[in-house]
Amino acid sequence: YKVPLDYAHPKVGNASLAVARLKANKHPRLGTIFTNPGGPGDGGVEFLIHSAGGIINNITLGQYDVVSWDPRGVNNSRPQISCGFTTLDSFGEFFAGTIPLEGTGIEARGNFTDPDDLTAFFDQVNATDAILTKTGQACLDSDGAFLKYMGTAAVVRDMVSLSDAIDGVGGPINYWGFSYGTVLGNYFVNSLHFRVGRVVIDGVVDTYASSAFILYSGCDSCCDCLDSFNASESVLVGFASECAAAGPKNCTLAHPNSTTESILQGIKDLIDTAYDLHKQGLSNISAYDVRLALFEPLYSPPLWNSQLVPTLEGLAATFANATSTAPGQVTTTVNTTTLLNRELVISCVDSIDQEDITTERLFQEIVRVTHAISPTWFCHRFPVRAVERFTGPFNHTLANPIIVIGNKADPVTPMINAQKIAGLLGNSARFLEQAGFGHSSLAENSVCTQAILRDFFLHGKVCSNATSTRIPDTLSSDFFPQLPVNGSVCQTDQALFPANNTLVSPLFD
């Protein structure tokens, strides 16, 4: 699907978008729901085919077409962002031994307070500054002709163009966006508030803060990084609590007398052991490797029992044998090199220029908040900014109210973000808390959340005087609650450590 690279100057040229559509299979057809998985830089086509298409089709009883696309620069859309990194190996070699983009990460014992650790960290400021400049130049050399057209505001216009082509020009647009897809959604509803149909933003980025002040990605601004890191900690606490409650029969990491606190302490001891052995040259597994191995499964609680528990047990067994192993012979399958060129480009072209930002200041910010670890990319040395950015306001009165969803404990988009964005929109939004863990409402099954969203997309009811949301026993087609008022809570109903270690049931069969 062809779209202008620059909507203000169409003669610049076109981008070609890869688009996928799951057609409605029940009558009456109610329209189209567009969806975006996040990233930035994740492909929508694969997301629709392998995940979102079936989920949204199920919730809406097959009465909507579901459409997603690979945003400009991503996957099968063209032009494609590469920054010259065509393989994981080339990407890893470029960043080997550096802090940005999950290179060596931050190596620390405990809460990053040891003077030697801090000295070693700040000793990397100049090298990091150089690699940031070099990275920006690599992207400019490879993709410079089109980088400035890769911003999120342009992706919003692409969605509008798709809607006009599918459902007719000027009609209401329905959308369900996750993670970074909530940035796309928030830009859309506030820049084209008169075209808002039935919109859900889920796992919410603080678009208000990031639009005005982006220091680095991995959290949305300097001011709310602490919220993001605290959110990761809260999900880890949830994991420990659920495991302790399940007991050793259903969570093998637990012992008969385990508590939330004892399991958390065991995890912290594991990180410290990794640090000590790595520093002594007895292990190739760093404390950062362990932190990253912990961080990634926090997104998806159904994987805790099948992936996170065995990972922790395997690391513990490895470290128990490390003292009798020759230096460098203990290895890990943890992959700390990820192809993030699309994420860094999209994040950075959406950023703003700030003269007072230095690499050392960013390092100081990381030290302030880094009792947990999240992948980090700095944008102040990136040489390109988008030709169009949306900077607000974010408090428009919308043509139709939207639903804003936040999980009780989300490792990357804390619930406070959803509350803030819903608060800015006032009566044009309803905040819904899903009382579970993981990233977005899809992380755990909630019949209540699904029923509310089914009613919203099929009927769009608004009830400003409602005082509570009834939680149904089953997701039946005849259950249609009113749109929730701010603060409504939906419980989850998914056993994370089921009896006899049976597999956790998927969101939908």
Disulfide bonds with the S-S distance in Angstrom:
Cys83-Cys139 2.04
Cys219-Cys225 1.98
Cys243-Cys251 1.96
Cys348-Cys379 2.23
Cys448-Cys490 1.92
